[in-house]
Amino acid sequence: MAACLLRARGFEVLAPLAQTPARDLAELVVRSRAALVALGSTMDTPAALEQVRLAAHVARQTGARVLIGGAAMRRLELPDASSLPGMRALVAESDGAGRRRTRA
C-alpha cells in the first residue's frame, strides 16, 4: 500500500520482496541513490528487526531519509529514522523528500 501511495505522489518506487536480505537491500539503496527509503515489517522476530536496523543504517549513510512503519516497527527504536503511525504520516514525511518524477 505504501508503494502505491508513493508512486501516486510521483516517486519512482523500487519494491524488493519481503525476504530480501539486508545486504542486498543496502546495495539497491546505494545503486539507486534513493532519496527516501521506507521500511516496514509486521514480523518482530530478532532476525527481522536486525535486518531493518542494518538496512536503515546503510540508507542513512547514503543520505536517504529513512521512514519505518508497520506493527513490528512500533517497538523498534532507530535514532536515524522517522517512525510512521499510518499512511497520513507517510504523506507528510515524503513531502520533503526529493527526486520525484516530473509529470507531463
C-alpha positions in Angstrom: 0.0 0.0 0.0 2.9 2.4 0.8 4.4 1.7 -2.6 1.2 2.6 -4.4 0.8 5.8 -2.4 4.4 6.9 -3.1 4.0 6.1 -6.8 0.8 8.2 -7.0 2.8 11.1 -5.4 5.4 10.9 -8.2 8.2 8.8 -6.6 9.9 6.0 -8.5 9.4 3.0 -6.3 11.7 0.0 -6.1 9.9 -2.6 -4.1 12.1 -5.6 -3.3 10.5 -8.8 -1.9 9.9 -9.1 1.8 12.6 -11.7 2.2 15.3 -9.6 0.6 18.4 -9.8 2.7 19.5 -6.5 4.3 22.8 -6.7 2.4 21.0 -6.9 -1.0 18.6 -4.1 0.1 21.6 -2.0 1.1 23.2 -2.5 -2.4 19.9 -1.4 -4.0 19.8 1.7 -1.9 23.4 2.6 -2.9 23.0 1.9 -6.6 19.7 3.7 -6.9 20.8 6.7 -4.9 17.5 6.7 -3.1 16.3 9.9 -1.5 13.7 8.1 0.6 13.7 4.6 2.0 10.5 3.3 3.6 10.9 0.1 5.6 8.0 -1.8 7.1 7.5 -5.1 8.9 4.8 -6.9 10.7 7.3 -9.5 12.0 9.0 -8.7 15.2 11.5 -11.6 15.3 15.0 -10.6 16.4 16.3 -11.5 12.9 13.7 -9.4 11.1 14.3 -6.4 13.3 18.1 -6.7 12.8 17.6 -6.7 9.0 15.6 -3.5 9.3 18.3 -1.9 11.6 21.0 -2.8 9.1 19.1 -1.5 6.1 18.2 1.7 7.8 21.8 2.3 8.8 23.1 1.9 5.3 20.3 4.1 3.9 21.2 6.9 6.3 24.8 6.6 5.3 23.9 7.4 1.7 21.9 10.5 2.8 18.5 9.0 2.3 15.6 9.9 4.5 14.5 6.7 6.3 10.9 6.0 7.3 9.7 2.9 9.2 6.2 1.6 9.7 4.2 -1.5 10.4 3.1 -3.3 13.5 6.6 -4.6 14.4 8.2 -1.2 13.9 6.3 0.4 16.8 8.7 -1.1 19.3 11.9 -0.6 17.3 13.9 2.5 18.1 16.1 3.8 15.3 17.6 7.2 16.0 18.1 8.0 12.3 14.6 7.0 11.2 11.1 8.5 11.4 8.5 6.2 12.8 5.2 6.4 11.0 1.9 5.6 12.7 0.0 5.4 9.4 -0.4 6.4 5.8 -1.1 10.1 6.5 2.2 10.3 8.3 3.9 8.8 5.2 2.4 11.5 3.0 3.6 14.2 5.4 7.1 12.8 5.7 7.5 12.2 2.0 6.6 15.8 1.1 10.2 16.9 1.9 11.9 14.1 0.0 13.4 15.0 -3.4 13.8 13.4 -6.8 10.2 12.9 -7.8 9.3 12.3 -11.4 8.0 15.3 -13.3 4.6 14.9 -14.7 4.0 15.9 -18.3 
